[in-house]
Amino acid sequence: MSIGTLGCRVDFRCPRVKLLNDAELDRLITRWLKRHLRRLGAQIDLTQINSLVEDKAMLAENRQHWAERERQEGRKEGQKVGRKAGVEGTLRKLITLKFGDIPETASKRPEQATDEQLDTWLEQILTANSLDDLFATR
């Protein structure tokens, strides 16, 4: 409360305004969000949502699971790419050892090949008599 220079009183108290604690605020916002989502026609079971604060821990746990799944998928992709690069390198080395320098016309064949083609060529290098024989479709 303050008193002005003219003797007027200004009262900033408002008995109808109640400050909410964190739990009450969480409950209020959660209830509002559930109602809003229902109005929007959300296709999720909102009865399970009781508190945004509690669900924060669940979201953090799910985020960790998602991140781990992404890491695993990244590892698998990296292993696949690494395997292909290794097979390509081995095939190039064997071709060079058996037939000498690889001509430019055949140079791109290993990097453009599928995994199955590379495996087939690795097997055929032992019996092929020429590069044409090696890369021939059988």
C-alpha positions in Angstrom: 0.0 0.0 0.0 1.3 3.5 -0.8 0.0 6.9 0.1 0.2 9.5 -2.6 1.0 13.2 -2.1 -2.6 14.2 -2.1 -3.5 11.7 0.7 -5.0 9.2 -1.7 -4.4 5.5 -1.0 -3.5 3.0 -3.7 -3.9 -0.6 -2.7 -2.2 -3.3 -4.7 -3.6 -6.2 -2.7 -6.0 -8.4 -4.5 -7.6 -11.0 -2.3 -9.0 -12.9 -5.3 -5.5 -13.5 -6.9 -3.8 -16.6 -5.5 -0.2 -17.4 -6.3 0.2 -21.0 -7.4 2.9 -23.3 -6.2 4.7 -25.5 -8.8 2.5 -28.5 -8.2 -0.7 -26.5 -8.6 0.7 -24.8 -11.7 1.7 -28.2 -13.2 -1.8 -29.6 -12.5 -3.5 -26.5 -14.0 -1.4 -26.5 -17.1 -1.7 -30.3 -17.5 -5.5 -30.1 -17.3 -5.6 -27.2 -19.8 -3.4 -29.1 -22.2 -5.5 -32.2 -22.0 -8.7 -30.2 -22.7 -7.0 -28.4 -25.6 -5.7 -31.6 -27.1 -9.2 -33.2 -26.8 -10.7 -30.2 -28.6 -8.2 -30.6 -31.4 -9.1 -34.3 -31.7 -5.9 -35.7 -30.6 -5.8 -39.5 -31.2 -3.9 -40.3 -28.0 -4.9 -41.7 -24.6 -4.9 -38.6 -22.4 -6.1 -40.4 -19.3 -2.5 -41.5 -18.7 -1.3 -37.9 -18.5 -1.5 -36.7 -14.9 1.5 -34.4 -14.7 3.8 -32.7 -17.2 6.5 -32.8 -14.6 6.2 -36.6 -14.1 6.1 -37.0 -17.9 9.3 -35.0 -18.2 11.3 -38.0 -16.8 9.5 -40.4 -19.2 10.3 -38.1 -22.1 14.0 -38.0 -21.1 14.1 -41.7 -20.8 12.5 -42.1 -24.3 14.9 -39.6 -25.7 17.8 -41.7 -24.4 16.3 -44.8 -26.0 15.8 -43.0 -29.3 19.4 -41.6 -29.3 20.7 -45.1 -28.6 18.7 -46.6 -31.4 20.0 -43.9 -33.8 23.6 -44.7 -32.7 23.0 -48.4 -33.3 21.6 -47.7 -36.8 24.6 -45.4 -37.5 27.0 -48.1 -36.4 25.3 -50.6 -38.7 25.4 -48.2 -41.6 29.1 -47.4 -40.9 29.9 -51.1 -40.8 28.2 -51.7 -44.1 30.1 -48.8 -45.7 33.3 -49.9 -44.2 32.9 -53.5 -45.3 32.2 -52.4 -48.9 35.3 -50.1 -48.9 37.4 -53.0 -47.6 36.2 -55.4 -50.2 36.7 -52.8 -52.9 40.2 -52.2 -51.7 41.0 -56.0 -51.6 39.6 -56.5 -55.1 41.6 -53.6 -56.5 44.8 -55.0 -54.9 44.2 -58.5 -56.2 43.4 -57.2 -59.7 46.7 -55.2 -59.7 48.7 -58.2 -58.4 47.2 -60.5 -61.0 46.7 -58.2 -64.1 48.9 -55.1 -63.4 47.6 -51.6 -63.3 43.8 -51.3 -63.6 42.8 -49.5 -66.8 40.6 -46.4 -66.4 37.7 -48.2 -68.1 37.6 -50.8 -65.3 38.6 -48.5 -62.5 35.1 -47.3 -61.6 33.5 -50.8 -61.7 34.3 -51.8 -58.1 33.0 -48.6 -56.5 29.8 -48.8 -58.6 29.2 -52.5 -57.8 26.7 -54.0 -55.4 27.9 -56.0 -52.5 26.9 -59.2 -54.3 28.9 -58.2 -57.4 32.0 -57.5 -55.3 31.7 -60.9 -53.6 31.4 -62.6 -56.9 34.4 -60.8 -58.4 36.5 -61.7 -55.4 35.7 -65.4 -56.0 36.2 -65.1 -59.8 39.6 -63.3 -59.5 41.2 -66.7 -58.7 40.1 -68.3 -62.0 39.8 -65.2 -64.3 42.3 -65.0 -67.1 41.6 -61.3 -67.9 39.8 -58.3 -66.6 37.1 -58.9 -69.3 36.8 -62.4 -68.0 36.6 -61.2 -64.4 33.8 -58.6 -65.0 31.9 -60.8 -67.5 28.3 -61.5 -66.4 27.8 -65.2 -65.6 
